[in-house]
């Protein structure tokens, strides 16, 4: 029976060339040849070429993260440790640093940057969903934006980390999470302050007008705004 071509096969073949040729047309062509795929088959699997392969690589890491989180007793951890654990697991799911550097360089190109931001946002969204986030208002966006910023800075730090078992990157994650928790603690104190409470209440009212994506296909929008009418 003839082998059915698939994207994973093409990606695995491409990873052998990325360290030398980067995420390029040459890498895609060499991967197709190694995987014994025709040009048409490779094009069908990855219409955008290297960009589709990079996307598949990132999502493969997300799947590894999701599976590992599902096997972890997160309930026994403090919430800040659950977030930190998820980020550390995501680093463990990264490809080797040479491939990761090539990937970061590829996604830093302006034409590819939106896809990179989308991938990081998707990882953050998945982490929050696994951790049981139920927010559907403006907090849905701020949580994911904050975690995306932490994840993005962590990945950049990790690219240059040569410490044993990436201990420096793990410590970096802990510091970033502590900083975020300090902000949340400050917000809690402001809500209890008679002078600041009206401003915090106004912010909460504003956030309630934002709504998370409703999951409907074809909406073309990341969420929606509810008017005060």
C-alpha positions as CSV (number, residue, x, y, z in Angstrom):
1,X,0.0,0.0,0.0
2,X,1.3,3.4,-0.9
3,X,2.4,5.6,1.9
4,X,0.1,8.6,2.6
5,X,2.2,11.8,2.8
6,X,1.8,13.8,6.0
7,X,3.0,17.1,7.4
8,X,4.9,15.5,10.3
9,X,7.0,13.4,7.9
10,X,7.9,16.6,6.0
11,X,8.7,18.5,9.2
12,X,10.9,15.7,10.5
13,X,12.8,15.7,7.3
14,X,13.1,19.5,7.3
15,X,14.6,19.6,10.8
16,X,17.7,17.9,9.5
17,X,18.4,20.8,7.3
18,X,17.3,23.8,9.3
19,X,20.5,24.2,11.3
20,X,22.4,24.7,8.0
21,X,20.0,26.3,5.6
22,X,17.5,27.9,8.0
23,X,13.8,27.9,7.3
24,X,14.1,28.4,3.5
25,X,12.8,27.2,0.2
26,X,16.0,25.1,0.0
27,X,15.2,23.4,3.3
28,X,11.6,22.7,2.1
29,X,12.8,21.2,-1.2
30,X,15.5,19.1,0.5
31,X,12.9,17.8,3.1
32,X,10.5,16.9,0.3
33,X,13.3,14.9,-1.4
34,X,14.3,13.2,1.8
35,X,10.7,12.3,2.5
36,X,10.2,11.0,-1.1
37,X,7.5,13.5,-1.7
38,X,6.8,15.2,-5.0
39,X,6.9,19.0,-5.2
40,X,3.1,18.9,-5.6
41,X,2.7,16.8,-2.4
42,X,5.0,19.0,-0.4
43,X,3.0,22.1,-1.6
44,X,-0.3,20.5,-0.6
45,X,1.0,19.8,2.9
46,X,2.7,23.2,3.4
47,X,1.2,25.7,1.0
48,X,3.1,28.5,2.6
49,X,6.3,26.5,2.5
50,X,8.7,27.1,5.5
51,X,6.1,29.2,7.4
52,X,3.7,26.2,7.6
53,X,6.6,24.0,8.8
54,X,7.5,26.5,11.5
55,X,3.9,26.7,12.5
56,X,3.7,22.9,12.7
57,X,6.8,22.7,14.8
58,X,5.5,25.2,17.3
59,X,2.1,23.4,17.5
60,X,3.9,20.1,18.0
61,X,5.6,21.7,21.1
62,X,2.2,22.9,22.3
63,X,0.8,19.4,22.0
64,X,3.7,18.0,24.1
65,X,3.0,20.7,26.7
66,X,-0.7,19.9,26.8
67,X,-0.1,16.2,27.2
68,X,2.4,16.8,30.0
69,X,0.2,19.2,31.8
70,X,-2.7,16.6,31.6
71,X,-0.4,14.1,33.5
72,X,0.6,16.6,36.2
73,X,-1.1,17.1,39.5
74,X,-1.6,20.9,39.1
75,X,-4.1,21.1,42.0
76,X,-1.3,20.4,44.5
77,X,0.5,23.6,43.3
78,X,0.0,27.2,44.1
79,X,-1.4,29.1,41.2
80,X,1.8,31.0,40.4
81,X,3.6,27.6,40.4
82,X,1.1,26.2,38.0
83,X,1.8,29.0,35.5
84,X,5.6,28.7,36.1
85,X,5.4,24.9,35.6
86,X,3.6,25.3,32.3
87,X,6.2,27.7,31.0
88,X,9.0,25.4,32.1
89,X,7.3,22.5,30.4
90,X,7.1,24.5,27.2
91,X,10.8,25.1,27.3
92,X,11.3,21.4,27.6
93,X,9.3,20.9,24.5
94,X,11.4,23.3,22.4
95,X,13.7,21.9,19.6
96,X,17.4,22.1,20.1
97,X,18.7,25.6,20.4
98,X,20.2,25.9,17.0
99,X,16.9,25.1,15.3
100,X,15.2,27.4,17.8
101,X,17.5,30.2,16.9
102,X,16.8,29.7,13.2
103,X,13.1,29.7,14.0
104,X,13.3,32.9,16.0
105,X,15.2,34.6,13.2
106,X,12.6,33.4,10.7
107,X,9.7,34.7,12.7
108,X,11.4,38.1,13.4
109,X,11.2,38.9,9.7
110,X,8.4,41.5,9.5
111,X,6.3,39.5,7.0
112,X,6.4,36.5,9.4
113,X,6.1,38.4,12.7
114,X,2.2,38.3,12.8
115,X,2.4,34.5,12.6
116,X,4.9,34.4,15.4
117,X,2.7,36.6,17.6
118,X,-0.3,34.4,16.8
119,X,1.6,31.2,17.8
120,X,2.7,32.7,21.1
121,X,-0.8,33.9,21.8
122,X,-2.1,30.4,21.0
123,X,0.3,28.8,23.5
124,X,-0.8,31.3,26.2
125,X,-4.5,30.7,25.5
126,X,-4.0,26.9,25.7
127,X,-2.1,27.3,29.1
128,X,-4.9,29.4,30.5
129,X,-7.5,27.0,29.3
130,X,-5.7,24.0,30.9
131,X,-5.4,26.0,34.1
132,X,-9.2,26.5,34.2
133,X,-9.5,30.1,33.3
134,X,-13.2,31.0,33.0
135,X,-12.9,34.8,32.3
136,X,-14.9,36.0,29.3
137,X,-14.5,39.7,29.6
138,X,-11.5,42.0,29.2
139,X,-9.6,39.9,31.7
140,X,-9.6,37.2,29.0
141,X,-7.4,39.4,26.9
142,X,-5.2,40.9,29.6
143,X,-4.3,37.4,31.0
144,X,-3.3,36.1,27.6
145,X,-1.4,39.3,26.7
146,X,0.5,39.2,30.0
147,X,1.4,35.5,29.6
148,X,2.4,36.0,26.0
149,X,4.8,38.8,27.0
150,X,6.3,36.5,29.7
151,X,6.5,33.6,27.3
152,X,8.1,35.7,24.6
153,X,10.7,37.1,26.8
154,X,11.4,33.7,28.3
155,X,12.0,32.1,24.9
156,X,14.4,34.9,24.0
157,X,16.3,34.4,27.3
158,X,16.4,30.7,26.8
159,X,18.0,31.0,23.3
160,X,21.2,32.3,25.0
161,X,21.0,30.2,28.1
162,X,24.0,27.8,28.4
163,X,23.4,26.9,32.1
164,X,23.1,23.2,33.1
165,X,19.5,22.0,32.5
166,X,18.7,25.6,31.7
167,X,18.5,26.5,35.3
168,X,19.0,30.2,34.5
169,X,15.9,30.1,32.3
170,X,13.8,28.5,35.0
171,X,15.0,31.2,37.5
172,X,14.1,33.8,34.9
173,X,10.5,32.4,34.7
174,X,10.2,32.5,38.5
175,X,11.2,36.2,38.5
176,X,8.8,37.1,35.8
177,X,5.9,35.3,37.4
178,X,6.7,37.0,40.8
179,X,6.6,40.4,39.1
180,X,3.2,39.7,37.6
181,X,1.9,38.5,40.9
182,X,3.1,41.7,42.5
183,X,1.1,43.7,40.0
184,X,-2.0,41.6,40.8
185,X,-1.4,42.1,44.5
186,X,-1.2,45.9,44.0
187,X,-4.5,45.8,42.0
188,X,-6.1,44.0,44.9
189,X,-4.9,46.6,47.4
190,X,-6.2,49.4,45.1
191,X,-9.6,47.9,45.0
192,X,-9.7,48.1,48.8
193,X,-8.4,51.7,48.9
194,X,-11.4,54.2,49.2
195,X,-9.6,56.7,47.0
196,X,-8.6,54.3,44.2
197,X,-11.7,52.1,44.4
198,X,-13.9,54.3,42.0
199,X,-11.2,54.1,39.3
200,X,-10.8,50.3,39.7
201,X,-14.6,49.9,39.5
202,X,-14.6,52.0,36.3
203,X,-11.9,49.7,34.9
204,X,-14.0,46.6,35.8
205,X,-17.1,48.1,34.2
206,X,-15.0,48.8,31.0
207,X,-13.7,45.3,31.0
208,X,-17.2,43.8,31.2
209,X,-17.9,45.4,27.8
210,X,-15.2,43.3,26.2
211,X,-16.1,39.7,25.4
212,X,-13.8,36.8,24.6
213,X,-14.2,35.0,21.2
214,X,-17.4,33.1,21.0
215,X,-15.9,30.2,19.0
216,X,-18.1,30.8,16.0
217,X,-16.4,30.1,12.7
218,X,-16.2,32.8,10.2
219,X,-16.7,35.7,12.6
220,X,-13.4,37.2,11.5
221,X,-13.0,38.9,14.9
222,X,-11.0,38.1,18.0
223,X,-13.8,39.1,20.3
224,X,-16.5,41.7,20.5
225,X,-17.4,44.9,22.2
226,X,-20.7,45.6,23.9
227,X,-21.9,49.1,23.7
228,X,-23.3,50.9,26.8
229,X,-26.6,51.6,25.1
